[in-house]
Amino acid sequence: MSTTLLGLGGFAAVLLLMVVQVPVAVAMGIVGAVGFFWLQGWDGLAYVMGTSPFESVIPYSLSTVPLFVMMGVFATYAGLSRQLYDAAYAFLGHYRGGLALATMGACAAFGSICGSAVATAATMCRVALPEMRRHGYADSLATATVAAGGTLGILIPPSIILLIYALLTEQSLGKLYIAALLPSVLGTGLYMLAITVTTRLNPGIGPAGEKMDWRNRRRTMKNVWPVFLLFTVVIGGMFVGWFSPNEAASVGAVGALLFALTSRTLTRARFKDSLLETASTSAMIFLILIGAGLFNFFLEVTNAPQLVVQQIQAMGLSPTMFLVLLTIFYVILGALMDDLAMMLLTLPFVYPAVQALGIDPIWFGIYMVTIVEIGMIVPPVGMNLFVIQGVGQVKLQTVIRGILPFVVADLVRVALLIAFPAIVLWLPKFME
């Protein structure tokens, strides 16, 4: 068997292991280690096992991982999701589908300090779903809104998956975070448009609520100004050059902790739980990076990624046609596997092709995360669908029944990003 075929066989083996519920970090690590042993023997395996795990977790830039995770955990324990939802409802609740619009706005705001799609979806489901049910919203619209809104948490800075992309591709995390701002606004707007169109076509699934006066609106805004202040300081500080990403992560973690303390919701038990959650989440991310490092080490030896690049170049595809075909491939793949696994497994093959075709790596990072978002809500394996099913105690078919308008909104967003790359690349130009 040629080394190239062995590399492609390793890709298939990882897929097979994930199908039988082996964690992605373990699957990639096992295949990488076994494949390297097959090629280099015990001495080669001993070398790669002694160097690759260390090299995967030693970069100084990885210090941002536990800090940004801690920022999101403290924000969650501070009860910010409830306050953000109340503020959004005060301004949007009186429109048809207003509670769903408020939920989407609150998901975007909470995602700006959380960085996790699953955490955003689970937290907002507990807050928003009971309210929408109480006001007569159909479960299909209510659950699908939270499932789709949760995906905004992996694109809006400080996105954890963008952080992993930056580490794997050696791109500027600051530029990626700034580049994500306009696509995040676009995504939120398209989701809200999907809700508006859906409720106009079927008014009974999302009735309008009562309109609040400006006095009550100002009162709700007083509770959420620290969120916007924290986001502005962390992301704005990176944009104008006040902070490096590592320093910005430190500022964000300390700011979230101070807000949690002043809100008097962070008890001693919750503080301990938040530290344990930060440690377990960070450890999971580091383990994934170690597994990906072993697998990538194996693939580099087999030259399988280079073969993929050669085949794409031989086909004579333009960058646009390549991206269209890649979008179709990723939507299908996203229906079969989780978001992070999809990125880690395909990036070693796809990224060299992206470089060969001259596609901007910052733009491609935003594109990839946007595609990953679609995978999180596409049945049958969309992670957020199962999160909402479990937290909201509804049938999976109910969530799936309402998700189509949001998938369409995501595909429109991808088309706009491909047609107008400046949506992504305009803001990062000011950092050069």
C-alpha positions as CSV (number, residue, x, y, z in Angstrom):
1,M,0.0,0.0,0.0
2,S,1.4,3.5,-0.9
3,T,1.8,6.0,1.8
4,T,-0.7,8.3,0.1
5,L,-3.4,5.6,0.2
6,L,-2.5,4.9,3.8
7,G,-3.2,8.6,4.6
8,L,-6.6,8.5,2.9
9,G,-7.3,5.2,4.7
10,G,-6.4,7.0,8.0
11,F,-9.0,9.6,7.2
12,A,-11.7,6.9,6.6
13,A,-10.6,5.2,9.8
14,V,-11.1,8.3,11.9
15,L,-14.6,8.7,10.4
16,L,-15.4,5.1,11.2
17,L,-14.3,5.5,14.8
18,M,-16.4,8.6,15.2
19,V,-19.4,6.8,13.8
20,V,-19.1,4.3,16.6
21,Q,-19.0,7.1,19.2
22,V,-15.2,7.2,19.8
23,P,-14.4,10.8,21.0
24,V,-12.7,12.8,18.2
25,A,-9.5,13.4,20.1
26,V,-9.1,9.7,20.9
27,A,-10.0,8.7,17.3
28,M,-7.5,11.1,15.7
29,G,-4.8,10.2,18.2
30,I,-5.2,6.5,17.8
31,V,-5.2,6.6,14.0
32,G,-2.2,9.0,14.0
33,A,-0.1,6.8,16.3
34,V,-1.0,3.5,14.6
35,G,-0.4,5.0,11.2
36,F,3.0,6.5,12.2
37,F,4.0,3.1,13.7
38,W,3.0,1.4,10.4
39,L,5.3,3.7,8.5
40,Q,8.2,4.3,10.9
41,G,8.2,1.5,13.3
42,W,8.7,1.7,17.1
43,D,11.5,4.2,16.9
44,G,9.4,6.6,14.8
45,L,6.4,6.1,17.0
46,A,8.5,6.8,20.2
47,Y,9.8,10.0,18.6
48,V,6.4,11.3,17.5
49,M,4.7,10.4,20.8
50,G,7.5,12.3,22.7
51,T,7.4,15.5,20.6
52,S,3.9,16.0,19.0
53,P,1.8,16.2,22.2
54,F,4.3,18.6,23.7
55,E,4.4,20.8,20.6
56,S,0.6,20.8,20.4
57,V,0.1,22.4,23.8
58,I,3.3,24.4,24.4
59,P,2.6,27.6,22.3
60,Y,2.2,30.7,24.4
61,S,-0.9,31.7,22.4
62,L,-2.7,28.7,24.0
63,S,-2.9,30.6,27.2
64,T,-5.9,32.4,25.7
65,V,-7.9,29.2,25.8
66,P,-8.6,28.8,29.6
67,L,-8.9,32.6,30.0
68,F,-11.6,33.0,27.3
69,V,-13.3,29.8,28.6
70,M,-13.3,31.3,32.1
71,M,-14.8,34.5,30.8
72,G,-17.7,32.6,29.4
73,V,-18.2,30.5,32.5
74,F,-18.3,33.5,34.8
75,A,-20.7,35.2,32.6
76,T,-23.0,32.2,32.7
77,Y,-22.9,31.9,36.5
78,A,-23.6,35.7,36.8
79,G,-27.0,35.2,35.3
80,L,-26.4,37.4,32.3
81,S,-28.6,35.4,30.0
82,R,-31.8,36.4,31.8
83,Q,-30.9,40.0,31.9
84,L,-29.9,40.1,28.2
85,Y,-33.2,38.4,27.3
86,D,-35.3,40.9,29.3
87,A,-33.5,43.8,27.7
88,A,-34.1,42.4,24.2
89,Y,-37.7,41.6,24.9
90,A,-38.3,45.2,26.1
91,F,-37.5,46.5,22.7
92,L,-38.7,43.7,20.4
93,G,-41.4,41.8,22.3
94,H,-44.4,43.8,20.9
95,Y,-43.7,42.7,17.3
96,R,-45.1,39.6,15.7
97,G,-42.6,36.9,16.6
98,G,-41.1,39.4,19.0
99,L,-40.1,36.9,21.7
100,A,-38.2,34.9,19.1
101,L,-36.5,38.1,17.8
102,A,-35.6,38.9,21.4
103,T,-34.2,35.4,21.9
104,M,-32.0,35.8,18.8
105,G,-30.7,39.2,20.0
106,A,-30.0,37.8,23.5
107,C,-28.2,34.8,22.0
108,A,-26.0,37.1,19.9
109,A,-25.2,39.3,23.0
110,F,-24.5,36.3,25.2
111,G,-22.4,34.6,22.6
112,S,-20.2,37.7,22.6
113,I,-19.0,36.8,26.1
114,C,-19.5,33.0,26.0
115,G,-17.8,31.7,22.9
116,S,-19.6,28.4,22.9
117,A,-22.6,27.4,20.8
118,V,-23.7,24.5,23.0
119,A,-23.4,26.7,26.2
120,T,-25.3,29.5,24.5
121,A,-28.1,27.2,23.3
122,A,-28.5,25.4,26.6
123,T,-28.5,28.6,28.7
124,M,-30.9,30.5,26.5
125,C,-33.2,27.5,26.2
126,R,-33.7,27.5,30.0
127,V,-34.5,31.3,29.9
128,A,-36.4,31.8,26.6
129,L,-38.4,28.6,26.0
130,P,-40.7,28.8,29.0
131,E,-41.5,32.4,28.2
132,M,-42.3,31.7,24.5
133,R,-44.5,28.8,25.6
134,R,-46.3,31.0,28.1
135,H,-47.1,33.5,25.3
136,G,-48.5,30.9,23.0
137,Y,-45.5,30.3,20.7
138,A,-45.4,27.1,18.7
139,D,-42.7,24.7,20.0
140,S,-41.3,24.3,16.5
141,L,-40.5,28.1,16.2
142,A,-39.4,28.5,19.8
143,T,-37.0,25.5,19.9
144,A,-35.6,26.2,16.4
145,T,-34.9,29.8,17.3
146,V,-32.8,28.8,20.3
147,A,-31.0,26.1,18.4
148,A,-30.1,28.5,15.6
149,G,-29.3,31.4,17.9
150,G,-27.0,29.3,19.9
151,T,-24.7,28.8,16.8
152,L,-23.9,32.5,16.9
153,G,-21.8,31.7,19.9
154,I,-19.1,30.0,17.8
155,L,-18.6,33.0,15.4
156,I,-19.0,36.0,17.6
157,P,-15.8,36.8,19.4
158,P,-14.4,35.4,21.7
159,S,-15.2,32.2,19.6
160,I,-13.4,29.1,20.9
161,I,-13.5,27.4,17.5
162,L,-12.0,30.5,15.8
163,L,-9.2,30.3,18.4
164,I,-8.5,26.7,17.5
165,Y,-8.5,27.6,13.8
166,A,-6.0,30.3,14.5
167,L,-3.7,27.9,16.4
168,L,-3.9,25.2,13.7
169,T,-3.3,27.5,10.8
170,E,-1.0,30.0,12.5
171,Q,-3.2,33.0,11.7
172,S,-3.7,36.1,13.7
173,L,-6.4,35.6,16.4
174,G,-6.9,39.3,16.6
175,K,-7.6,39.6,12.9
176,L,-9.9,36.6,12.9
177,Y,-11.9,38.1,15.8
178,I,-12.2,41.5,14.1
179,A,-13.1,39.8,10.8
180,A,-15.9,37.9,12.5
181,L,-17.8,41.1,13.6
182,L,-19.6,42.0,10.4
183,P,-20.5,38.4,9.4
184,S,-21.9,38.0,13.0
185,V,-24.1,41.0,12.5
186,L,-25.1,39.7,9.1
187,G,-25.9,36.2,10.5
188,T,-28.0,37.7,13.4
189,G,-29.9,39.9,10.9
190,L,-30.6,37.0,8.5
191,Y,-31.9,34.9,11.4
192,M,-34.2,37.7,12.5
193,L,-35.4,38.0,8.9
194,A,-36.2,34.3,8.8
195,I,-38.3,34.7,12.0
196,T,-40.1,37.7,10.5
197,V,-40.9,35.9,7.3
198,T,-42.0,32.7,9.1
199,T,-44.3,34.6,11.4
200,R,-45.8,36.6,8.6
201,L,-46.6,33.5,6.7
202,N,-48.0,31.8,9.8
203,P,-49.0,34.5,12.4
204,G,-50.3,31.9,14.9
205,I,-46.9,30.4,15.7
206,G,-45.5,33.7,17.1
207,P,-48.1,36.2,18.4
208,A,-47.1,39.7,19.4
209,G,-46.7,40.7,23.0
210,E,-47.3,43.9,25.0
211,K,-45.3,47.0,24.2
212,M,-43.2,48.3,27.0
213,D,-42.8,52.0,27.8
214,W,-39.3,53.7,27.6
215,R,-39.1,53.8,31.4
216,N,-39.1,50.0,31.6
217,R,-36.8,49.8,28.6
218,R,-34.2,52.0,30.3
219,R,-34.5,49.9,33.5
220,T,-33.6,46.7,31.6
221,M,-30.7,48.3,29.9
222,K,-29.1,49.3,33.2
223,N,-28.6,45.6,33.9
224,V,-26.8,44.7,30.7
225,W,-24.4,47.6,30.2
226,P,-21.4,45.7,31.7
227,V,-21.8,43.1,28.9
228,F,-21.4,45.6,26.2
229,L,-18.6,47.4,28.1
230,L,-16.7,44.1,28.5
231,F,-17.2,43.2,24.8
232,T,-16.1,46.6,23.7
233,V,-13.0,46.7,25.9
234,V,-11.8,43.1,25.0
235,I,-12.5,43.2,21.2
236,G,-12.0,47.0,20.8
237,G,-8.7,46.7,22.8
238,M,-7.4,44.2,20.3
239,F,-8.6,46.2,17.3
240,V,-6.8,49.5,18.3
241,G,-3.7,47.7,19.6
242,W,-4.2,48.1,23.4
243,F,-4.0,44.4,24.1
244,S,-2.6,41.3,22.5
245,P,-5.1,38.4,22.3
246,N,-3.5,36.9,25.5
247,E,-3.9,40.2,27.4
248,A,-7.4,40.7,26.1
249,A,-8.4,37.3,27.3
250,S,-7.0,38.1,30.8
251,V,-9.0,41.4,30.8
252,G,-12.1,39.5,29.8
253,A,-11.7,36.9,32.5
254,V,-11.1,39.4,35.2
255,G,-13.9,41.6,34.0
256,A,-16.4,38.8,33.9
257,L,-15.3,37.7,37.4
258,L,-15.8,41.2,38.8
259,F,-19.3,41.5,37.2
260,A,-20.2,38.1,38.7
261,L,-19.1,39.2,42.1
262,T,-20.9,42.6,42.0
263,S,-24.1,40.9,40.8
264,R,-24.0,38.7,44.0
265,T,-24.8,35.6,42.1
266,L,-21.4,34.0,42.4
267,T,-21.5,32.0,45.7
268,R,-18.5,30.1,47.0
269,A,-20.0,26.8,45.6
270,R,-20.6,28.4,42.2
271,F,-17.1,29.9,42.1
272,K,-15.7,26.4,42.7
273,D,-17.9,24.9,40.1
274,S,-16.9,27.6,37.6
275,L,-13.2,26.9,38.1
276,L,-13.8,23.1,37.7
277,E,-15.9,23.8,34.5
278,T,-13.1,26.0,33.1
279,A,-10.5,23.3,33.8
280,S,-12.5,20.5,32.3
281,T,-13.4,22.5,29.2
282,S,-9.8,23.6,28.7
283,A,-8.5,20.1,29.2
284,M,-10.9,18.8,26.6
285,I,-9.7,21.4,24.1
286,F,-6.0,20.6,24.8
287,L,-6.7,16.9,24.4
288,I,-8.4,17.6,21.0
289,L,-5.3,19.6,19.9
290,I,-3.0,16.7,21.0
291,G,-5.1,14.2,19.0
292,A,-5.2,16.5,16.0
293,G,-1.4,17.1,16.2
294,L,-0.7,13.3,16.1
295,F,-3.1,12.8,13.1
296,N,-1.7,15.8,11.2
297,F,1.9,14.5,11.9
298,F,0.9,11.2,10.3
299,L,-0.8,12.9,7.3
300,E,2.2,15.0,6.6
301,V,4.4,11.9,6.2
302,T,1.9,10.2,3.8
303,N,1.6,13.3,1.5
304,A,-2.1,12.7,1.3
305,P,-3.0,16.5,1.6
306,Q,-0.6,17.2,-1.3
307,L,-2.3,14.6,-3.4
308,V,-5.7,16.4,-2.8
309,V,-4.1,19.7,-3.8
310,Q,-2.7,18.2,-7.0
311,Q,-6.1,16.7,-7.9
312,I,-7.9,20.1,-7.4
313,Q,-5.3,21.9,-9.4
314,A,-5.6,19.3,-12.2
315,M,-9.3,19.9,-12.3
316,G,-8.8,23.6,-13.1
317,L,-11.4,24.8,-10.6
318,S,-11.7,28.5,-9.9
319,P,-11.7,29.6,-6.3
320,T,-15.4,30.3,-6.5
321,M,-16.3,26.9,-7.9
322,F,-14.0,25.2,-5.4
323,L,-15.9,27.0,-2.6
324,V,-19.3,26.1,-4.0
325,L,-18.4,22.5,-4.1
326,L,-16.8,22.7,-0.7
327,T,-20.0,24.2,0.7
328,I,-22.0,21.3,-0.6
329,F,-19.5,18.8,0.8
330,Y,-19.5,20.5,4.2
331,V,-23.3,20.7,4.5
332,I,-23.5,17.0,3.8
333,L,-20.7,16.2,6.2
334,G,-22.1,18.5,8.9
335,A,-25.3,16.4,8.9
336,L,-23.2,13.4,9.9
337,M,-20.7,14.6,12.5
338,D,-20.2,17.3,15.0
339,D,-18.7,20.8,14.3
340,L,-15.2,20.6,15.8
341,A,-14.6,17.1,14.5
342,M,-15.6,18.2,11.0
343,M,-13.1,21.1,11.1
344,L,-10.2,19.2,12.6
345,L,-10.6,16.2,10.3
346,T,-10.9,18.1,7.0
347,L,-8.6,21.1,7.7
348,P,-5.3,19.2,6.9
349,F,-6.7,18.4,3.4
350,V,-8.6,21.6,2.7
351,Y,-6.3,24.3,4.0
352,P,-3.4,23.4,1.6
353,A,-5.8,23.6,-1.3
354,V,-7.1,27.0,0.0
355,Q,-3.5,28.3,0.1
356,A,-2.8,26.9,-3.4
357,L,-5.8,28.7,-4.9
358,G,-4.9,32.0,-3.3
359,I,-7.9,32.2,-1.0
360,D,-7.3,34.6,2.0
361,P,-6.8,32.4,5.1
362,I,-8.6,35.0,7.4
363,W,-11.6,35.0,5.1
364,F,-11.5,31.2,4.9
365,G,-11.5,30.9,8.7
366,I,-14.8,32.9,8.9
367,Y,-16.2,30.9,6.1
368,M,-15.4,27.6,7.8
369,V,-16.9,28.6,11.1
370,T,-20.0,29.7,9.3
371,I,-20.2,26.3,7.6
372,V,-19.7,24.7,10.9
373,E,-22.6,26.7,12.3
374,I,-24.9,25.1,9.6
375,G,-23.7,21.6,10.6
376,M,-24.8,22.3,14.2
377,I,-28.5,22.6,13.1
378,V,-28.7,20.2,10.2
379,P,-30.3,16.9,11.0
380,P,-29.7,14.2,11.9
381,V,-26.6,14.9,13.9
382,G,-26.8,18.7,14.5
383,M,-25.4,19.1,18.0
384,N,-27.7,22.0,19.0
385,L,-30.8,20.0,18.0
386,F,-30.0,17.4,20.6
387,V,-29.1,20.1,23.2
388,I,-32.5,21.7,22.8
389,Q,-34.3,18.4,22.7
390,G,-32.7,17.5,26.1
391,V,-32.9,20.8,27.8
392,G,-36.4,21.8,26.5
393,Q,-37.8,18.2,26.8
394,V,-39.3,18.2,23.3
395,K,-39.3,15.7,20.5
396,L,-36.4,16.0,18.1
397,Q,-38.9,16.1,15.2
398,T,-40.4,19.3,16.7
399,V,-37.0,21.1,16.6
400,I,-36.3,19.8,13.1
401,R,-39.7,21.0,11.8
402,G,-38.9,24.6,12.6
403,I,-35.2,24.7,11.6
404,L,-35.4,25.0,7.8
405,P,-35.8,28.8,7.6
406,F,-32.6,29.2,9.6
407,V,-30.7,26.8,7.4
408,V,-31.8,28.8,4.4
409,A,-30.6,32.0,6.1
410,D,-27.2,30.4,6.8
411,L,-26.9,29.4,3.1
412,V,-27.7,32.9,2.0
413,R,-25.0,34.2,4.4
414,V,-22.4,31.8,2.9
415,A,-23.4,33.0,-0.6
416,L,-23.0,36.6,0.4
417,L,-19.6,35.9,2.0
418,I,-18.4,34.2,-1.2
419,A,-19.8,37.0,-3.4
420,F,-18.6,39.9,-1.3
421,P,-15.4,38.9,0.6
422,A,-15.1,42.5,1.9
423,I,-17.8,41.7,4.4
424,V,-15.0,39.7,6.2
425,L,-11.8,41.5,5.1
426,W,-12.7,45.2,5.4
427,L,-12.3,45.6,9.2
428,P,-9.0,43.6,9.5
429,K,-7.4,46.1,7.0
430,F,-7.4,48.7,9.7
431,M,-5.2,46.5,11.9
432,E,-2.3,46.4,9.5
